[in-house]
Amino acid sequence: MTTTRHVSFSVTNLERTVEFYIDVLGLPILIQFRNKYHTLGDILFGTRWGNNHPQADLKTAFVQLTDLMVQLIEYIDPKVTPYHKNASIAGSAHLGFNVDNIEETSEKT
């Protein structure tokens, strides 16, 4: 049997994103940390596809969503690229939430 442990999303501003998950959605943060070392880029991106970025620096937070953890990553190096805002591009993703009152929740953002 296969179960899902977590999903991961790259974000442009980890602090702002974490505030949204805590303040608007009321979800708990499990852990938040920064990860930086000279071979992290090779581990994350590999070199198989011509990537030549052996180092990496990123900030990460894990949010608990029922039985699923949501991993949020802000890339410091290489610098994060903002979302292209085109859902038809492969790799685009989203999470959907049920909330008790959409207007009230929307006012919190």
VENVENTA-V568634 format. One record per residue. N is the residue number from 1. RES is the residue in one small letter. SS is DSSP state (alpha for helix, beta for strand, coil for the rest). PHI is phi as a letter, one per 40 degrees, with the letter a starting at -180 (none if undefined). Layout:
n: <N | N>
res: <RES | RES>
ss: <SS | SS>
phi: <PHI | PHI>
This chain:
n: <1 | 2 | 3 | 4 | 5 | 6 | 7 | 8 | 9 | 10 | 11 | 12 | 13 | 14 | 15 | 16 | 17 | 18 | 19 | 20 | 21 | 22 | 23 | 24 | 25 | 26 | 27 | 28 | 29 | 30 | 31 | 32 | 33 | 34 | 35 | 36 | 37 | 38 | 39 | 40 | 41 | 42 | 43 | 44 | 45 | 46 | 47 | 48 | 49 | 50 | 51 | 52 | 53 | 54 | 55 | 56 | 57 | 58 | 59 | 60 | 61 | 62 | 63 | 64 | 65 | 66 | 67 | 68 | 69 | 70 | 71 | 72 | 73 | 74 | 75 | 76 | 77 | 78 | 79 | 80 | 81 | 82 | 83 | 84 | 85 | 86 | 87 | 88 | 89 | 90 | 91 | 92 | 93 | 94 | 95 | 96 | 97 | 98 | 99 | 100 | 101 | 102 | 103 | 104 | 105 | 106 | 107 | 108 | 109>
res: <m | t | t | t | r | h | v | s | f | s | v | t | n | l | e | r | t | v | e | f | y | i | d | v | l | g | l | p | i | l | i | q | f | r | n | k | y | h | t | l | g | d | i | l | f | g | t | r | w | g | n | n | h | p | q | a | d | l | k | t | a | f | v | q | l | t | d | l | m | v | q | l | i | e | y | i | d | p | k | v | t | p | y | h | k | n | a | s | i | a | g | s | a | h | l | g | f | n | v | d | n | i | e | e | t | s | e | k | t>
ss: <coil | coil | coil | coil | coil | beta | beta | beta | beta | beta | coil | coil | coil | alpha | alpha | alpha | alpha | alpha | alpha | alpha | alpha | alpha | alpha | alpha | coil | coil | coil | coil | beta | beta | beta | beta | beta | beta | beta | beta | beta | coil | coil | alpha | alpha | alpha | alpha | alpha | alpha | coil | coil | coil | coil | coil | coil | coil | coil | coil | coil | beta | beta | beta | beta | beta | beta | beta | beta | beta | beta | coil | coil | beta | beta | beta | beta | beta | beta | beta | beta | beta | beta | coil | coil | coil | coil | coil | coil | coil | coil | coil | coil | coil | coil | coil | coil | coil | coil | coil | coil | coil | coil | coil | coil | coil | coil | alpha | alpha | alpha | alpha | alpha | alpha | coil | coil>
phi: <none | b | b | c | c | a | b | b | b | c | b | c | a | c | c | c | c | c | d | c | c | c | c | c | c | g | c | c | c | c | a | a | a | b | b | a | a | c | b | c | c | c | c | c | b | g | b | d | b | g | c | b | b | c | c | a | a | a | b | b | b | b | b | c | b | f | c | b | c | b | c | b | b | b | c | c | a | c | c | c | b | d | d | c | g | b | c | c | c | d | g | c | a | a | b | b | b | c | b | c | a | c | c | c | c | c | c | c | c>
